[in-house]
């Protein structure tokens, strides 16, 4: 998404999450992609998306998700733990700086486990708008759009 926006001439800023609240003071809109949008309007996306949406909302910056309609999901998800994918824990333990490897021996530390979640869930109250190929819709309209697609699928099956 970032590459496409910059190629279109839209000025963008990409920051690490620890600089998020500082950078948000100069942001006019937040655009993010979605892996899925649940029937309750919650957005499943890469880890860190929820904190970006929450920070933006707290500073009255509009949060806009870009998502194709085939990613709208009938499921309702309330948290990021259930039905998530786990990444390799070694990715959390490694550092790009070879001399700094504070968790290099994490497997030998009793009681220490590394949890590398791939996705997080952004609650609907932090989703300002969803842009799809059918237009812009509020997150509250996801159930209605799902219902319309279900109706179209049913009519298609009846006609066959």
Secondary structure, DSSP 8 states (H G I E B T S, - for coil): -HHHHHHTT-------GGGHHHHGGG-SEEEEE-SEE-TTS-EEEETTHHHHHHHHHHTT-EEEEE--GGGB-S-----SSTT--B--THHHH--SSTT--TTTTGGGSTT-----BSEEEE-GGG--EEEETTEEE-GGGHHHHHHHHHHHHHHHHHH-
